[in-house]
Amino acid sequence: MNKEYYNKFATGLIDGLLIRLDQDYSILDTIEGETRNQTKKVRIRNGSILERNVWIGEKNGHVMKTPEQSVHEWLCKLNMIPSTSQEIDYDKEYPSPFKDNVTKALLMLRWITGLQAMNRQNAVDITKEDLKEIGLEHMSVMDWKILFDKSFKPVVSHYHEGTWTVKIGSRDAVPGNGPGTIKIKVSQFSGLYNNIVKHHQRVLEDLKKQPVTNEKA
């Protein structure tokens, strides 16, 4: 697996994380309606209305932006990188805007989606030993489950007797190139990054050694 597998994410995933975790990115604001006395509290995403069917007067100064535009412009602003509203550089790798544990969780997300892909998209069982193998045993299995449930909303996530069974939805799986994607720097956690890459390689090698079975239709 190449590096882009580990540092490329769906823009919607990063947008959702910023909405939930960064108060400056997403704030409540008052929008004036069609009549003088009509006002409504709506959530603004970096200058863009997050709630549909809301009339906006020109004097409010709020402009409609796609989640993609909002995320890229926000990351440019955080890192003092010049940006234009016309073109988005999809090859640009942005420094992570998140705290360390959330950035590590993004890498862990790629670990899980990689195992899912090798496991024919089935759910993945994670134990304390699995976390130890990639160097993430500083948090318990349950702690990681809670963080993932809050951050990524997995389609499967349940815990039983020390085992966390998890499956990440297709929206948060590895996206393609160009629109709908964004690169976030995760390689600063070199130990975790290398451990995940090596674990994926070991799993692939083990799968190659397994005998091929002919399945009858």
C-alpha positions as CSV (number, residue, x, y, z in Angstrom):
1,M,0.0,0.0,0.0
2,N,1.3,3.4,-0.9
3,K,1.5,6.4,1.3
4,E,-1.6,8.0,-0.1
5,Y,-3.7,5.2,1.3
6,Y,-2.7,6.4,4.8
7,N,-2.9,10.2,4.4
8,K,-5.9,10.6,2.1
9,F,-9.4,10.9,3.6
10,A,-12.9,11.8,2.4
11,T,-13.5,15.5,2.8
12,G,-16.9,14.8,4.4
13,L,-15.1,12.8,7.1
14,I,-12.7,15.7,8.0
15,D,-15.6,18.2,7.7
16,G,-17.6,16.2,10.2
17,L,-14.7,16.0,12.6
18,L,-14.1,19.8,12.5
19,I,-17.8,20.5,13.1
20,R,-17.8,18.3,16.2
21,L,-14.3,19.1,17.5
22,D,-13.4,22.7,16.5
23,Q,-15.7,25.4,17.9
24,D,-14.2,28.1,15.7
25,Y,-14.9,26.1,12.5
26,S,-18.6,25.7,13.3
27,I,-20.5,28.3,15.4
28,L,-24.1,29.2,16.1
29,D,-25.2,32.4,14.5
30,T,-28.4,34.4,14.0
31,I,-29.7,34.7,10.5
32,E,-32.4,37.3,9.6
33,G,-35.3,35.8,7.7
34,E,-37.5,37.2,4.9
35,T,-39.5,39.4,7.3
36,R,-38.0,41.9,9.7
37,N,-38.9,40.0,12.8
38,Q,-38.0,36.5,11.6
39,T,-34.7,35.3,12.9
40,K,-33.3,31.8,13.2
41,K,-30.3,30.2,15.0
42,V,-28.3,28.2,12.5
43,R,-24.9,26.6,12.5
44,I,-22.3,28.3,10.3
45,R,-19.4,26.2,8.9
46,N,-16.5,28.5,8.1
47,G,-18.9,31.0,6.6
48,S,-21.3,28.5,5.1
49,I,-24.8,27.6,6.3
50,L,-25.1,24.0,7.5
51,E,-28.9,23.9,7.6
52,R,-30.8,23.7,4.4
53,N,-33.7,25.9,3.3
54,V,-32.6,28.9,5.2
55,W,-33.1,32.3,3.5
56,I,-30.1,34.6,3.9
57,G,-30.1,38.4,3.4
58,E,-27.2,39.9,1.6
59,K,-26.4,42.1,4.6
60,N,-25.6,39.0,6.7
61,G,-22.5,38.4,4.6
62,H,-22.8,34.6,4.8
63,V,-21.8,32.8,1.6
64,M,-22.8,29.3,0.6
65,K,-19.7,27.0,0.3
66,T,-19.5,23.3,-0.2
67,P,-18.0,21.3,2.6
68,E,-15.0,20.7,0.4
69,Q,-14.4,24.5,-0.1
70,S,-14.9,25.1,3.6
71,V,-12.4,22.4,4.7
72,H,-9.7,23.4,2.3
73,E,-10.0,27.1,3.0
74,W,-10.1,26.5,6.8
75,L,-6.9,24.4,6.6
76,C,-5.2,27.0,4.5
77,K,-6.1,29.7,7.0
78,L,-4.9,27.6,10.0
79,N,-1.5,27.0,8.3
80,M,-1.2,30.4,6.6
81,I,-1.2,28.9,3.2
82,P,-2.4,31.1,0.3
83,S,-5.7,29.7,-1.2
84,T,-8.1,30.7,-3.9
85,S,-11.8,30.0,-4.1
86,Q,-11.6,28.9,-7.7
87,E,-9.2,26.0,-7.5
88,I,-8.3,23.4,-4.9
89,D,-5.0,21.6,-4.8
90,Y,-5.9,18.0,-4.1
91,D,-2.2,17.0,-4.0
92,K,-1.5,19.3,-1.1
93,E,-0.9,17.6,2.3
94,Y,-2.1,19.7,5.1
95,P,-0.8,19.5,8.7
96,S,-3.4,17.9,10.9
97,P,-5.8,20.4,12.6
98,F,-6.6,17.9,15.3
99,K,-5.1,16.9,18.7
100,D,-2.7,14.0,18.8
101,N,-5.2,11.3,19.8
102,V,-7.6,12.3,17.0
103,T,-4.8,12.3,14.4
104,K,-3.7,8.9,15.6
105,A,-7.3,7.8,15.3
106,L,-7.2,8.8,11.6
107,L,-4.2,6.5,11.2
108,M,-6.0,3.8,13.1
109,L,-9.0,4.3,10.8
110,R,-6.8,3.5,7.9
111,W,-5.5,0.4,9.8
112,I,-9.0,-0.8,10.2
113,T,-10.2,-0.1,6.7
114,G,-7.1,-1.8,5.4
115,L,-7.9,-4.9,7.4
116,Q,-11.5,-4.7,6.2
117,A,-10.4,-4.7,2.6
118,M,-8.1,-7.7,3.1
119,N,-11.0,-9.4,5.0
120,R,-13.4,-8.9,2.1
121,Q,-15.0,-5.9,3.8
122,N,-16.1,-7.8,6.9
123,A,-16.0,-6.3,10.3
124,V,-12.7,-6.4,12.2
125,D,-12.2,-7.8,15.8
126,I,-9.8,-5.7,17.9
127,T,-8.3,-6.8,21.2
128,K,-5.7,-5.4,23.6
129,E,-3.1,-7.5,21.9
130,D,-4.0,-6.0,18.5
131,L,-3.5,-2.5,19.9
132,K,-0.2,-3.5,21.5
133,E,1.0,-4.8,18.1
134,I,0.7,-1.4,16.6
135,G,1.7,0.5,19.7
136,L,-1.7,2.0,20.7
137,E,-2.2,0.2,24.1
138,H,-1.9,3.5,25.9
139,M,-5.7,3.6,25.6
140,S,-8.0,0.7,26.4
141,V,-10.0,-1.1,23.7
142,M,-13.2,0.5,25.2
143,D,-11.6,4.0,25.1
144,W,-10.8,3.6,21.4
145,K,-14.3,2.4,20.7
146,I,-15.8,5.5,22.5
147,L,-13.5,7.8,20.5
148,F,-14.4,6.1,17.2
149,D,-18.1,6.1,17.9
150,K,-17.9,9.8,18.5
151,S,-15.6,10.7,15.7
152,F,-16.4,8.3,12.8
153,K,-19.8,6.7,13.6
154,P,-18.9,3.2,12.4
155,V,-21.7,1.1,10.9
156,V,-20.7,-1.7,13.3
157,S,-19.3,-1.1,16.7
158,H,-19.9,-3.3,19.7
159,Y,-17.8,-4.5,22.6
160,H,-17.9,-7.9,24.3
161,E,-15.5,-9.4,26.8
162,G,-12.4,-7.4,25.7
163,T,-13.1,-7.5,22.0
164,W,-14.3,-4.6,19.9
165,T,-16.0,-5.5,16.7
166,V,-15.9,-2.6,14.3
167,K,-16.7,-1.9,10.6
168,I,-16.1,1.5,9.0
169,G,-18.8,2.6,6.5
170,S,-18.0,3.0,2.8
171,R,-18.1,6.9,3.0
172,D,-15.1,6.8,5.3
173,A,-13.2,4.1,3.3
174,V,-10.4,5.1,1.0
175,P,-11.6,7.6,-1.5
176,G,-10.4,8.0,-5.1
177,N,-8.4,11.0,-6.5
178,G,-9.4,14.6,-6.8
179,P,-12.8,16.1,-5.7
180,G,-14.1,14.7,-2.4
181,T,-10.6,14.0,-1.0
182,I,-8.1,15.7,1.2
183,K,-4.6,14.8,2.4
184,I,-3.9,15.1,6.1
185,K,-0.3,14.7,7.4
186,V,-0.2,11.6,9.7
187,S,3.4,10.4,9.2
188,Q,4.7,12.6,12.1
189,F,3.7,9.6,14.3
190,S,6.3,7.6,12.6
191,G,6.2,4.7,15.1
192,L,2.5,4.2,14.7
193,Y,2.6,4.8,11.0
194,N,5.4,2.2,10.5
195,N,3.7,-0.3,12.7
196,I,0.5,-0.1,10.8
197,V,2.3,-0.4,7.4
198,K,4.2,-3.5,8.7
199,H,1.1,-5.1,10.1
200,H,-0.8,-4.7,6.8
201,Q,2.2,-6.2,5.0
202,R,2.3,-9.2,7.4
203,V,-1.4,-9.8,7.0
204,L,-1.1,-9.6,3.2
205,E,1.8,-12.1,3.3
206,D,-0.2,-14.5,5.5
207,L,-3.2,-14.3,3.1
208,K,-0.9,-15.2,0.2
209,K,0.2,-18.3,2.0
210,Q,-3.3,-19.6,2.6
211,P,-4.4,-22.3,0.2
212,V,-6.9,-21.2,-2.5
213,T,-10.3,-22.9,-2.2
214,N,-12.7,-23.4,-5.0
215,E,-16.2,-22.2,-4.0
216,K,-19.1,-23.8,-5.7
217,A,-21.8,-21.6,-7.0
